[in-house]
């Protein structure tokens, strides 16, 4: 009989995108149950991953009453199912999952940290979020930062004792399926057709961003940099793949106006499959303020793209300066502009970085390596082994 493992995130898209394929893999060894909010999307994910699900309504905001209700519901579910392990991801699922699991007497409570949104918060709200973060880690037996830089930040902020922390493999929560993220899967004709559909000339140089179109991804600065570069080079495009989140972290009105009125900035919205957009691009620009271990940068690298990234944990572990991209200061539009300009003007260096990009991802972050590392961790808690 298989032991039960509960995997919990605040919203199902985190299970779907951040842990793509992992639940199905783990279900070969354990009875995996996916827990998240948004019942309809969660049930779709369960069918796709071939795992049972438990709907638990959670919010991504500070909602104490709803959060207490979620803890009680999860506590009752855990007492009934008696899992060996509860493994949480994302901040709200972390506090709800770890507290309910501790109260229910779950023997092994694991929490993965894939970014710290509180780093961009100040004042009383920051103090409150610090307390919640510390409490989450206190309820957990083990805490897994998904990058070495994030581990250092957790220690610097005294969120928990260093002995409780562990980075698995070389970092990342899920690794990268390099057989799936492979530019060779897309023909020249396919790429030309998509470019034509989007109004991109074959000679245009395409900078791409993939992710949420929000302030803390550096979109305001990136658009400013692009429009400055446009004054020097008309044959460039900025391709934005992702949705706005106006209720949580809106862009400036100036940026939104530029996106809506500049014919060289192409916002295509959220896409389930981002590979066709990487395939028609020349360089990823990812000037985020904070990350855990960004899948987008690994995906772009696997698709042979050099990357311009901000000097933050995760990004500065995947990218090595002038080897597979450029590392720039955070919140600096001029630095983004200069890096984009170098990519355009230094053809030899850009070609070298493009050549290196995929090999550097394959050698360090292949998905099976990360999955095996997580499975090995689970097995250290398994009484059958």
C-alpha positions in Angstrom: 0.0 0.0 0.0 1.3 3.4 -1.0 1.9 6.2 1.5 -0.1 9.4 1.0 1.5 12.7 0.0 -0.4 16.0 -0.1 0.9 18.7 -2.5 -0.7 22.1 -1.9 -0.6 25.4 -3.6 -2.8 28.5 -3.3 -4.0 28.3 -6.9 -4.0 25.4 -9.4 -1.9 27.2 -12.0 1.1 26.8 -9.7 0.6 23.0 -9.6 0.1 23.1 -13.4 3.0 25.4 -14.5 5.5 25.4 -11.6 5.3 21.7 -11.0 4.4 20.6 -14.6 4.4 16.8 -14.8 5.8 16.2 -11.3 2.6 15.1 -9.6 2.1 12.3 -12.2 5.7 11.2 -11.8 5.4 11.1 -8.0 2.1 9.1 -8.2 4.1 6.1 -9.4 5.6 5.9 -5.9 3.0 7.5 -3.6 -0.7 8.3 -3.5 -0.5 12.0 -4.4 -3.4 14.3 -3.6 -3.4 17.8 -5.1 -4.9 20.5 -2.9 -5.7 24.0 -4.1 -8.5 26.6 -4.7 -10.5 27.3 -7.9 -12.4 24.0 -7.9 -13.0 23.8 -11.7 -9.4 24.5 -12.6 -8.2 22.1 -9.9 -10.4 19.3 -11.2 -9.0 19.8 -14.7 -5.5 19.6 -13.3 -6.3 16.4 -11.5 -7.5 14.8 -14.7 -4.5 16.0 -16.6 -2.0 14.8 -14.0 -4.1 11.7 -13.1 -4.2 12.4 -9.4 -7.1 12.9 -7.0 -7.8 16.5 -5.7 -9.2 18.2 -2.7 -10.7 21.7 -3.2 -9.7 24.2 -0.5 -10.6 27.8 -1.1 -7.7 30.1 -0.4 -6.9 33.7 -1.4 -3.6 35.4 -2.3 -4.4 38.4 -0.1 -4.5 38.9 3.7 -7.9 37.5 4.6 -7.7 36.2 8.3 -11.3 34.8 8.5 -11.1 32.9 5.2 -7.6 31.7 6.1 -8.8 30.3 9.5 -11.7 28.5 7.7 -9.2 27.0 5.2 -7.0 25.8 8.1 -9.9 24.1 9.8 -11.1 22.4 6.6 -7.6 21.2 5.7 -7.1 20.0 9.3 -10.2 17.9 9.1 -9.2 16.5 5.7 -5.7 15.6 7.0 -7.1 13.8 10.1 -9.2 11.8 7.7 -6.6 10.9 5.1 -3.6 10.6 7.4 -0.8 11.5 4.9 2.9 10.7 5.5 3.9 14.1 4.0 2.3 17.5 3.4 4.4 19.5 1.0 3.3 23.1 0.4 4.3 25.7 -2.1 3.5 29.5 -2.4 3.0 31.7 0.7 -0.6 31.4 1.6 -0.7 27.6 0.9 2.4 27.5 3.1 0.9 29.0 6.2 -2.4 27.2 5.8 -0.8 23.9 4.9 1.9 23.8 7.5 -0.3 25.0 10.4 -3.1 22.5 9.5 -0.5 19.7 9.1 1.1 20.4 12.4 -2.3 20.5 14.2 -3.3 17.3 12.5 -0.1 15.6 13.6 1.3 14.9 10.1 4.8 13.5 10.7 6.6 15.2 7.8 5.8 18.8 6.9 7.7 20.2 4.0 7.6 23.7 2.5 9.2 24.9 -0.7 10.1 28.6 -1.0 10.1 29.7 -4.6 10.3 33.4 -4.0 9.5 35.9 -1.2 6.9 38.5 -2.3 7.3 40.2 1.1 10.8 41.5 0.0 8.9 44.2 -2.0 6.7 45.2 0.9 7.5 47.8 3.6 6.0 49.1 6.9 3.5 47.3 9.1 2.5 45.0 6.3 6.1 43.8 5.9 6.3 43.2 9.7 3.2 41.1 9.5 4.4 39.1 6.6 7.7 38.5 8.3 5.8 37.0 11.3 3.7 34.8 9.0 6.8 33.6 7.1 8.6 32.7 10.4 5.5 30.9 11.6 5.2 28.9 8.4 8.8 27.7 8.7 8.3 27.0 12.4 5.4 24.7 11.6 7.5 22.9 8.9 10.0 20.1 9.6 12.0 21.0 6.5 12.2 24.1 4.3 13.4 24.0 0.7 14.5 27.3 -0.9 14.6 26.6 -4.6 17.8 28.6 -5.0 21.0 29.1 -3.1 20.5 32.9 -3.1 17.1 32.5 -1.6 18.6 30.3 1.1 21.0 33.1 2.0 18.1 35.6 2.1 16.1 33.4 4.5 19.1 33.1 6.8 19.8 36.9 6.6 16.2 37.6 7.7 16.4 35.1 10.5 13.2 33.3 9.2 14.4 30.0 10.5 17.6 28.1 11.7 20.0 27.2 8.8 19.8 23.5 9.8 16.2 23.3 8.6 17.0 24.6 5.1 18.1 22.5 2.1 18.5 23.3 -1.6 17.8 20.3 -3.7 19.9 19.4 -6.8 21.2 22.7 -8.3 18.1 24.6 -7.5 14.6 24.9 -9.1 11.3 23.4 -7.9 10.8 21.4 -11.1 13.8 21.6 -13.4 13.2 21.8 -17.1 12.1 19.3 -19.7 14.6 20.0 -22.4 13.0 17.6 -24.8 9.9 19.8 -24.7 11.6 23.2 -24.6 13.6 22.7 -27.8 13.7 25.2 -30.6 14.3 22.3 -33.1 10.6 21.3 -32.7 9.6 24.5 -34.6 10.2 24.8 -38.3 11.3 27.9 -40.2 7.8 28.1 -41.8 6.0 27.8 -38.5 8.1 30.7 -37.1 7.6 32.8 -40.2 3.8 32.2 -40.1 3.6 33.3 -36.4 5.7 36.4 -37.1 3.5 37.3 -40.0 0.4 36.8 -37.8 1.8 39.2 -35.2 3.1 41.8 -37.7 6.8 41.0 -37.1 9.0 41.5 -40.1 11.5 38.7 -40.8 14.4 41.1 -40.2 13.1 42.4 -36.9 15.0 41.6 -33.7 12.6 40.3 -31.2 13.0 40.8 -27.4 10.5 38.6 -25.4 9.2 38.7 -21.9 7.2 35.8 -20.5 5.4 36.1 -17.2 2.8 38.2 -15.3 2.6 41.8 -16.6 3.1 43.4 -13.2 5.3 46.0 -11.6 7.6 43.7 -9.7 8.5 41.8 -12.9 10.3 45.0 -14.0 7.8 45.7 -16.8 7.7 49.5 -16.2 11.5 49.8 -16.6 11.6 47.3 -19.5 9.1 49.3 -21.6 11.0 52.5 -20.9 14.2 50.9 -22.0 12.7 49.5 -25.1 11.2 52.8 -26.2 14.6 54.5 -25.7 16.2 51.8 -27.8 13.5 52.3 -30.4 14.7 55.8 -31.1 18.1 54.3 -32.2 16.8 51.2 -34.0 13.4 50.9 -35.6 13.8 47.2 -36.5 13.0 45.8 -33.0 10.0 44.4 -31.4 9.0 43.7 -27.7 6.8 40.6 -27.3 4.9 40.4 -24.0 3.5 37.0 -23.2 1.3 37.0 -20.1 -1.6 38.5 -18.3 -2.0 41.7 -16.2 -2.8 41.5 -12.5 -4.3 44.9 -11.9 -5.8 43.9 -8.5 -2.5 42.8 -7.0 0.4 44.6 -8.6 -0.7 47.0 -11.4 1.6 48.6 -13.9 1.9 52.4 -14.2 -0.6 54.1 -16.4 2.2 55.4 -18.6 3.4 51.8 -19.2 -0.1 50.5 -20.0 -0.5 53.4 -22.4 2.8 52.6 -24.2 1.8 48.9 -24.5 -1.5 49.9 -26.0 -0.3 52.5 -28.4 3.2 51.4 -29.5 2.9 49.2 -32.6 6.3 47.6 -31.8 5.1 46.3 -28.4 3.1 43.2 -28.9 1.1 42.0 -25.9 -0.4 38.6 -26.8 -1.8 37.7 -23.3 -1.5 34.4 -21.4 -0.5 31.4 -23.5 -0.6 27.7 -22.3 2.2 27.0 -24.7 4.9 29.7 -24.7 7.4 27.8 -26.8 6.2 29.2 -30.2 6.9 32.7 -28.8 10.4 31.8 -27.6 11.0 30.2 -31.0 10.4 33.5 -32.9 12.4 35.6 -30.4 16.1 36.5 -30.2 16.6 37.4 -26.6 14.7 37.1 -23.3 14.4 40.2 -21.1 13.5 39.3 -17.6 14.2 42.3 -15.2 12.2 41.0 -12.2 12.6 42.5 -8.7 12.4 39.1 -7.0 12.3 35.5 -7.8 12.8 32.0 -6.4 14.2 30.1 -9.3 12.5 31.4 -12.5 11.3 28.7 -14.9 11.0 31.3 -17.6 14.8 31.8 -17.7 15.4 28.1 -17.9 12.8 27.7 -20.6 14.3 30.5 -22.7 17.8 29.1 -22.3 16.7 25.7 -23.3 15.2 27.3 -26.4 18.6 28.8 -27.3 17.9 32.3 -26.2 20.5 34.5 -24.4 18.9 36.2 -21.4 19.0 39.7 -19.9 18.2 39.2 -16.2 18.3 41.3 -13.0 20.9 40.6 -10.4 18.6 38.6 -8.0 18.7 35.1 -6.6 17.8 32.4 -9.1 18.4 34.6 -12.1 22.1 35.2 -11.2 22.5 31.4 -10.7 21.1 30.4 -14.1 22.9 33.2 -16.0 26.6 33.6 -16.1 27.7 37.0 -17.3 28.7 37.1 -21.0 28.4 33.3 -21.2 24.7 32.9 -21.7 23.4 36.4 -21.0 23.8 39.6 -19.1 23.1 40.3 -15.4 21.9 43.9 -14.7 21.0 45.9 -11.6 17.4 45.7 -10.3 14.9 48.5 -11.1 17.2 50.2 -13.6 15.8 51.1 -17.0 19.1 52.5 -18.2 20.8 49.2 -17.4 18.2 47.3 -19.4 18.6 49.7 -22.3 22.4 49.2 -22.3 22.1 45.4 -22.2 19.6 45.4 -25.0 21.9 47.6 -27.0 24.9 45.3 -26.4 22.8 42.3 -27.6 22.0 44.2 -30.8 25.5 45.6 -31.5 27.9 42.8 -30.4 27.0 40.1 -32.8 29.9 37.8 -31.9 29.1 37.9 -28.2 25.4 37.4 -28.8 26.1 34.4 -31.1 28.4 32.9 -28.4 25.7 33.3 -25.7 23.1 31.8 -27.9 25.3 28.8 -28.6 25.9 28.3 -24.9 22.4 28.8 -23.7 20.9 25.4 -24.2 23.9 23.3 -23.2 24.2 25.2 -19.9 20.6 24.5 -19.0 20.7 20.8 -20.1 23.9 20.2 -18.0 22.5 21.8 -14.8 18.7 21.8 -14.7 17.4 18.8 -16.6 14.0 17.9 -15.1 14.7 14.3 -14.1 17.6 15.4 -11.9 15.3 17.6 -9.9 12.5 15.1 -9.7 14.9 12.4 -8.5 16.3 14.7 -5.8 12.7 15.4 -4.5 11.8 11.7 -4.6 15.0 10.8 -2.7 14.1 13.4 -0.1 10.6 11.8 0.3 12.2 8.4 0.7 14.2 9.6 3.7 10.9 9.9 5.5 9.3 6.7 4.1 9.1 3.9 6.8 8.8 1.3 3.9 12.4 2.1 2.7 
